[in-house]
Amino acid sequence: MLTAYTKRDNFNSFYSTIPVVGKDGTVKNLAKGTAADGSARLKSGGMSQVKCYAGYITGKNGKLYAVSIMFNNFEPDANVIAASAKIVGKVAELKGGKPKKEFVVNRAR
């Protein structure tokens, strides 16, 4: 859905409403000092033992990546925010070559 929306006429207006990582809203403190700081736009959401981020990250190669990260049923002491920061930072570091359309992390329990 995020990738498909980039082709819409009103994408730039929509994109400009998404908070900038490291600067705005609930992602103001996410990924500070990483390549994603200032180059990613994400919305966050969550409830008991659920944390999600979705939006766009601009890689060092200039390509725009649509991303969705979801943590579900995690241990109370798990640092899912730090893990999210690491993931978005790594996507923002992508450079060279043909970019992948999606970045998926799947860790079985």
N, C-alpha and C positions, 0 to 999 in steps of 0.2 A: 504494500500500500504506500509506504513512504517513497519507494523508488518510482512508482507510477505517478505519484503526485508531482514529481519534479518536471513532468511534461505538461502540466496544466498552465494555462495562461496566467493564473493568479499565484503561481508558486512563489515568486519573489515577495509578494505581500505576506503570504503565509509564513515563509521562512523567517522574515524579519520579526515575527511575533514570538519566536522560540527563544528562550533565554540562552545567553552566551555562557558557556562553561568557564568558570573562574571569575565571572563578572556579575551575573544577574541571578535573581530568584533563588530557588532551592538548589541550583547547581553552582552557586557563587563560590563555594569552598571546595568543589569537586575538581580534582586533577590540577590543582595549583602547581605551577612549576613544571608541568609536563608539556609535550607538544600540543596537547588538546586545549591548554589554557588559552582562551581567546579564539581558537579555531574550530570549536565544536559548538553546536546548538542542540541542547537536549531538554526534554521535559522529563520530570521525575514523577513517580507515583508509588504508592505502597499502602500496605495495611499489615496486620499482624503476620509476621514471618514472610512477608512478600515485599520485594523492592524491585522497581523497574525503572529503566531509562530508555527513551526512544528519541530519535532525531537524526541529525546529520553531523558528520565530521569531515573537515577538509584535510586531506593528507598532504604531506610535504610535496607530493607529486602534483598538487593542485586539483586532484579529483575529489568529487563529493561522494562520500559513502553514507548510505542509509543504514542505520544501526538500531537494534533493539536488544536490550539486555534485561534478563529477568532472573531473579533469585527467588526461589520458592522453598518453603519449609526448611529454612536454614537454622542452625543452632544459634541460640541467643547471643553467644559470645563471638560468632563469626563476624569478621569485618568485611561485610559485603560492599560497603562504600569504598574502602581501600581497593578491593578487587575491581570494582567498577572503574575507579580512577586509572588503574593499571591497564585495563582493557581499552578504554577510550584513548589513553595516551599512546598505546601501541598502534592503534588504528591511525591516529594522527601522524605517526612517524612513517607511515607507508610512503615509499618513493620509488620511482623508476618502474620499468616494466608495465605490463598491462594490469591495471587494477582489477581486483575481484569485485563482483557486484555485491557480495555479502560477506560478513565476517561472523562466523558462528563458533561459539565456545560451548561445548557440551561436556560437563563433568559428571559422571555417574557417581552416586553415593556408595 
